[in-house]
Amino acid sequence: MHINGSINCNHFSCSDINEGGFLVPTKNIKKEKIRILMISEVPPEKKEDYFYSSDKSNYMNTTIRAFKDAGIEVNSLNELEELGVYLTTAVKCPKLQYRISAKTIKNCSKILEKEISYFPDVQVYLLMGDVAIKAMNYIWKRKSGEKVIPNGSTYKIRETEYFYENRKAIPSYLQTGKNYLIEKSKRQMIADDIKKAFEYVNK
């Protein structure tokens, strides 16, 4: 299944993202294999840095390091897929400034909702950063009237277990970008959260 042939933007006219940089996964995904959705923040400014551009891209480099930190030896996107992991972003266009508005996240969550509907066998949502957490909360609130992940600092809320429709939701930190390579404490927490995801899938 090619996600990019099924997912598009309804032109919500978001002012804080570069709509011309709209990016979704281009790989032919074996959706029946996917058990873990790893949802990050936004695509990079440069397309060549995106997960699906190359196994040597910036996003893939830091993501592979995150899995290796968790003791999972992978070196490519294909190897992650074989382990049942699908990578995507909550917002599909690069941001123009540091923060993304709640309005933009809510708009883009409608695209994300359609995307994740293609993976009926998912067991874990790995929510990498505040934008991913907020986007999924918008989705859950539309469906049930309530958000699943509470407000609060990630280091506090990640100690609690969260579920929606028997799927585990794990709030974590963003695994892409320069901060991931610098902040060792966050790297350790990300590694721990990845381990939790695989423990749940393999239990």
Stockholm file with secondary structure:
# STOCKHOLM 1.0

chainA/1-203         MHINGSINCNHFSCSDINEGGFLVPTKNIKKEKIRILMISEVPPEKKEDYFYSSDKSNYMNTTIRAFKDAGIEVNSLNELEELGVYLTTAVKCPKLQYRISAKTIKNCSKILEKEISYFPDVQVYLLMGDVAIKAMNYIWKRKSGEKVIPNGSTYKIRETEYFYENRKAIPSYLQTGKNYLIEKSKRQMIADDIKKAFEYVNK
#=GR chainA/1-203 SS CBGGGTCCCCCCCCTTBCGGGCCCCCSBCCGGGCCEEEEESCCCSSGGGSTTTCTTSHHHHHHHHHHHHTTCCCCSHHHHHHTTEEEEESSSSCBSSSCCCHHHHHHHHHHHHHHHTTCTTCCEEEEESHHHHHHHHHHHHHHHSSCSSCSSCHHHHTTSCEEETTEEEEEECCCSSHHHHHCHHHHHHHHHHHHHHHHHHTC
#=GC SS_cons         CBGGGTCCCCCCCCTTBCGGGCCCCCSBCCGGGCCEEEEESCCCSSGGGSTTTCTTSHHHHHHHHHHHHTTCCCCSHHHHHHTTEEEEESSSSCBSSSCCCHHHHHHHHHHHHHHHTTCTTCCEEEEESHHHHHHHHHHHHHHHSSCSSCSSCHHHHTTSCEEETTEEEEEECCCSSHHHHHCHHHHHHHHHHHHHHHHHHTC
//
